[in-house]
Amino acid sequence: MALTFDPFTELERVATGMLQARTAPRAMPVDLYRDQDRYFLTADMPGIDPGSLDIDVDGQLLTIRAYRSGANSEGVKWLTQERTEGAYLRQFSIGEGIDTENISATYKDGVLSVILPLNAKAKPRKIEVAMPSTEAAEGKSITA
C-alpha cells in the first residue's frame, strides 16, 4: 500500500513557514565581479514590486531595498505558499575608488544589475621610469 501523506515532509513545511514568518528583511542572492574598470553586481529579485526597488549610496555604503507583495488571497484555499511576501535588504561597503556619481542600475526579468565604475584615481595606470643619461651619470656636462 502506497503512503500518500508523509508526516515528515509536512512537518518540514510547517517549520520552514514558521521560520520564514519573520519580520526582518531577507537577503537576496548576488553575484559581484570586476571587469576592467567597473564592478558588476547582479541580484536575483523575482516577483518584487518594481516601484518598491530603492538603491542609494550614503558615503561608502550601497543599500538595495525591495518589497514583494503577497498574492491576492481572498476566497482561495492555499495548498502551498512558498513564495513569501516581505522586505528585502542588502548592503555593501564600497571602497573610495568607486565613482558614486556614475553608478547605474537596471531591472529586467527579475534580475537587478548594478554597474559601479571606478573613478580615475583608482584605475590602473603605467608609471614612466626616468633614466639618467649616461653622460650626466659619468659627470660630463651637457650644453644646450
N, C-alpha and C positions, 0 to 999 in steps of 0.2 A: 504494500500500500504506500502511495506517494504522500509525503508530508507537504501540504500546501502552505502552511504557516510556520515560519521559522522564528521562534521567540527571541533568539539572539540578534538577528537582523533587526527586528522591531525594537529591541532594547537599545541597540546602537543608534538607530534613527532618532529615538526619543532623546537619548543622551546628547547627541550631536545638536539637535534642535534646542535643547536647553542651554548648551554652551554657546550657541550662536545667537541666543536671545539677549546678548549683552548690549549695552548702550554705547560702549566705547567704539570709536571709528575703527573700521577694518583697514588693514594694509592691502594694497594692490600689488600684484607681482610686476616687477620691472626688469628690463634689460638696459644696461648702460655701457657704452663703448666710446672710444675715441677714434676718430678718423681724421688724420692730418691736423687741421687747426680748429676742429669742432668736436664737441661731445654730443652724442645722440642718446636720448633716453626714450624708451618706449614702454608704455604701461597698458596692460590688459584691463579694460574697464567696460565690459559688455553690459548693455542694458541700463547704463546710467542715464539720468536726465541731462541732456546736453546743456541746458540752461543752468544747471547746478554746478557745472565744471568751473573751478576757480583756481588760477595759478598766480602766485605772487612771489616776489623777491623782496626780502627785507634784510638789507645788509648782505650777509653771506649765507642766508637761509632761503632755499627754494621750497615753497609749500604747494602741494597739489591737493585739492579738496573736490569731492563729488558726492552725489547722493543718488541712490537707486530707490525709486518708489516701488511699493508693493503692487501686485496685480489687483485689479478690482475684484473683491471677494464677496460682493453682495449676492446672495442667493445661490452660491455654489458650495459644493461639498468637496473639500480638498482631499485627494488621495495621497498626495505627497507634495511638499513645497520646500524645495531645496535652494531655490534662488531667493535669498532673503533680502529684505529691504534694509536700508540704513546708510549711514555716512561712511565715506572712505577718506582716508587721510594718509599722506606720505610726505615726509620732509627730508631734504637733502642739504648737507652743508657743502657749499660750493666755495672753491678757492678764490683768491683775489685775482687770479688770472682770467676769470670769465668776464666777458663783455656783457654785463647785465642789461645794458640799454638795447641790445640786439637779440635777446632771447626770443625765439618764436615757437609757436605750438600749433598743431593741427589735430583734429579728432575725426577719425573715419573708420567705419566698420568695427566699432568697439575698441579701437586702439588709439591711445593718445601718443603723439610723437612730439617731443620737445627737442629743439636744437639749441645748444649752448655754445656760442662761438667764443674762441679765446680772444683776449684783447691783444693789441700789438706787442705789448711788453712781454707777454707770456709765450709768444710764438718763437719757435727755434730760429736762430739766425747764426750765420757764419761770422767769425771774428777774424779779421785780417791780422796776420802776424808781421810786424815790421822787422826788416832785416837791415842792420847797419851795412853801409857799403864797405867793400874791402879796403879801399884807400883810407877811409876815415878810421877803420879799425887798426890800420898799420901806423897811424899817427901822421899821415900826409895831409897837407892842407888842400882843400878844393877851392878853386877860384871860379867865380861865376862871371 
